[in-house]
Amino acid sequence: MLNKGYIHIYKGEGRGKTSILNGMVVRALGNNLRVYYLRFLKNRPSGEIDFLQQTGRLVIKSFYQTSQKFFWEMNEQEKNTLKLETNQGLKYLEQLSQNDNVDLIVVDEILGCIQNNLIKEQDLITILKAKKPKIEIALSGRYASFALEQVADLVSEVNNKKHYFEKGQAARKGIDY
């Protein structure tokens, strides 16, 4: 349904990258676009994912099923399992990027997969360059290389100036997840 699909990167140390993606999903669904939501490095419960699943209007897939640990908490065996799951997700992204029945693919935390050596940056770049021209793809994570940014049509950086987490406030249900 889109005439031209662009590639977005939302990066940075600040909170809100996933919220930006979720806003895109709501906007796209409100305009009857066909949306796929791929989650990497995240599988903990969150209100927005629960809500979006309840709509029944998009496909949400998580490519992190075996644990709820953060990457730096994992042992080598757990990291190897996560690497397999992540590469399955990358293959799924490649398939979706060639599907005529897809308008928007949201790929949360894929940039962190590159940073943690779970996937090869060049593999993601190849997929992005070969995508169907009408498919919009939005990626998130903390860091993106110059090469990846060159492939993107939009790059936004989210930075913290101040955050209540710094004062010891834990994540709050309904606000932070």
N, C-alpha and C positions, 0 to 999 in steps of 0.2 A: 504493500500500500504506500510505501515511501518511494519517491522518485529517485532519491539519492541517499545512500546510507553512509554516515560518517563514523569515524573511529574516535572515541573519547577516552582520555586518561584522566582519572582523578587520583592525585597522589599527594603525599606529604605526611608529616608526623601528626597532624591535627586530627581531632575527632570530627566525624561528619561525612567521610567519603561514602560509606555505605548508605547513610541517610540520603545523600545526593542520588545514588543509584535507585534507592527505593522511591524517591520522588519521581524519577524518570519512569519507573515501572507503573506507578499510579497514573501518571499523565498519559502514558502509552495505552494502558488499559481503558482509560476514560475516552480514548479516541479509537477504540476497537482495533488496536494493533495486536499482532500475535507475538507474545513475549515469552522468552526463555530466560530463566534466572539460574546461573551456575555459581555455586558457592565453593570456594577453596579455603582451606586453613581455618574454617569456622564450621562448627556444628552444634554449638550450644543453643539452647532455646532463646528465642527472641520474639517479642510481641509483633514486630512487623512481618516476620516470616510466617508466623501463625496466622495473622490477618490475611496476608496475601494468598496463602494456601486455601483459606476458607472461601475466597472468591471463586475458586475453581476455574479461573480464566487464564492461568499461565502455568507453565511447567517449571517447578523448582527442583533442582538436583544438587545434592551435596556430594562432593568428591573427597569427603573426609568422614568415614564411618566408623573406624576402628577404635577411636579414642576421643576423649575430650580434653586432652592435654594440649598445652601450648607447645610449639615446635621445640623450644629450648628446654622443655621438661622431658622430652622423649629420649629413649635409648636408641641405639643404632638399629635394632630390629624394628622398632616402631617407626623410625624414620624411613626405613626401606619399604615398609608396608604403605606408609603415606605416599611415598614416591610412586608406587604402583597405582594407587588410587588417583593421584594427581595426573598421571599420564593417561589414565582412562578418561579423565575429564577433559584433557587436552584433545584427545581423539574425538570425543563427543562434540567439543566446540568446533573442531574441523568439519565434522559431518553437518552440524547445524549451519555453519557458515556457507554451505552450498545448497541449502534447502530453500526452495521457492516459497514455502509456507511459513517463513519466519520474517518478522519485521525488525525486532529488537532482541539482542542477546546482551544480557547484563552478566558480567563476569567479575564477581567480588573476590578480592584478594589474590588474583592471579599474579600480580606483580610480586607479591611475597613468595610465591612459588619459585620464581626466578631467583630472587634474592637468597633463598634457602637451598638452591641447587636441586630442586625437585623436578624442574623442567628446564629445557634449554631455551634461552631467549630467542635464538634464531628460529626455532620451531614455531613459536608464537608469532613472530614477525612474518614468517612464510604463510601462516594461516590468515593473518590479517590482510596481507597483500593479495591473497587469492580469493577472498570472500566475494560472494555475489554482490554486485554493485548497489543493490537496493537495501541491503541489510545494514542496520545500525548496530555497532558494538561498543559497549561501555565497559572499561576496565578500571579496577581500583587496586590500590596497594600503596605502600609507603614510598617506594623508589621506582623510577623509570629511567633507563639509560637514554643517552642522546639518540642512539639508533632507534629505539622504540618510539621516542617522542617524534622523530622524523616521519614515522609511518602514520602517526595520529593526525587528525584534523583539528582536535581540540585538546588542550592540556591545561588542567586547572590544578593549582596547588593549595592544599588546606594545611594551615599551620596554627599551632596553639600559641596564643599570647598569654592565656591564663586558663587554668582548669582546676575545678574543685577536687579532682583526684589528687592533686599535689598537696592538698590539705588533709589527705587521708580519707576522703569520702569514697566509699565503695560504689560500684555501679548500681543504679537504682532501677528496679523493674518498672517498666512503663515509660521511663525517661531515657535510660541508657541502653536498654535491651528490651 
